Amino acid sequence: MVGITRAQRARGDRPVVDDAALYIADNGRCLCGAHLGNMARFTGRDISGQKVERMTPAAARKALRVFHWEPACETCGRKAS
């Protein structure tokens, strides 16, 4: 697992987000589950305490249609499928 601490591994903690899915976090940033950060991966909330939201297919279509923006991870470039 990427980004797991020794204590989390000892407790048997598992991420609550899907590494392959796209999420909206940190005031509108689009990131995949693997690049959300350790806190968001295991709690579902980013470092500022805001809940991360999974990008749904309907939301991805709306972003493309309304904003002319194709959702993709800002770090690795993974696109919504």
C-alpha positions as CSV (number, residue, x, y, z in Angstrom):
1,M,0.0,0.0,0.0
2,V,1.2,3.5,-0.8
3,G,1.3,6.0,2.0
4,I,0.4,3.8,5.0
5,T,2.2,4.3,8.2
6,R,3.7,1.5,10.4
7,A,1.0,2.1,13.1
8,Q,-1.8,1.9,10.5
9,R,-0.3,-1.3,9.1
10,A,-0.1,-2.8,12.6
11,R,-3.7,-2.0,13.3
12,G,-4.8,-3.4,10.0
13,D,-6.3,-0.2,8.7
14,R,-7.6,-0.1,5.2
15,P,-8.2,2.9,2.9
16,V,-11.8,4.1,2.7
17,V,-11.3,5.5,-0.8
18,D,-10.8,3.6,-4.1
19,D,-7.3,4.3,-5.5
20,A,-8.5,4.3,-9.2
21,A,-11.5,6.6,-8.7
22,L,-11.4,10.4,-9.0
23,Y,-12.3,12.7,-6.0
24,I,-13.0,16.3,-5.5
25,A,-11.0,17.6,-2.5
26,D,-9.1,20.6,-1.2
27,N,-11.4,23.3,-2.4
28,G,-12.1,21.9,-5.9
29,R,-8.9,20.0,-6.6
30,C,-9.4,16.8,-8.6
31,L,-7.3,13.9,-7.5
32,C,-7.3,10.1,-7.8
33,G,-7.6,8.1,-4.6
34,A,-3.9,7.2,-4.7
35,H,-2.9,10.9,-4.6
36,L,-5.4,12.2,-2.0
37,G,-3.0,12.1,0.8
38,N,-2.8,9.7,3.8
39,M,-5.4,11.4,5.9
40,A,-8.0,11.5,3.2
41,R,-7.3,8.0,2.1
42,F,-8.0,6.6,5.6
43,T,-10.7,9.0,7.0
44,G,-12.5,10.3,3.9
45,R,-11.7,13.9,4.9
46,D,-8.9,16.1,3.6
47,I,-6.3,17.9,5.8
48,S,-8.7,20.9,6.3
49,G,-11.5,18.5,7.5
50,Q,-13.6,18.8,4.4
51,K,-15.2,15.5,3.2
52,V,-13.8,14.3,-0.2
53,E,-16.5,13.6,-2.8
54,R,-16.2,10.8,-5.4
55,M,-16.6,12.0,-9.0
56,T,-19.7,10.3,-10.3
57,P,-20.1,9.6,-14.1
58,A,-23.0,12.1,-14.1
59,A,-20.8,14.8,-12.5
60,A,-18.0,14.1,-15.0
61,R,-20.4,14.4,-18.0
62,K,-21.7,17.7,-16.5
63,A,-18.2,19.1,-16.1
64,L,-17.4,18.3,-19.7
65,R,-20.7,19.7,-21.0
66,V,-21.0,22.8,-18.9
67,F,-17.5,23.8,-18.0
68,H,-15.7,22.2,-21.0
69,W,-13.3,20.5,-18.5
70,E,-12.5,16.8,-18.6
71,P,-11.9,15.7,-15.0
72,A,-8.4,14.2,-14.4
73,C,-6.0,13.8,-11.5
74,E,-3.8,16.8,-11.1
75,T,-0.9,14.7,-10.1
76,C,-0.8,11.7,-12.4
77,G,-3.3,12.7,-15.1
78,R,-5.7,9.7,-14.6
79,K,-8.9,10.6,-16.4
80,A,-12.5,9.7,-15.4
81,S,-13.7,6.6,-17.3
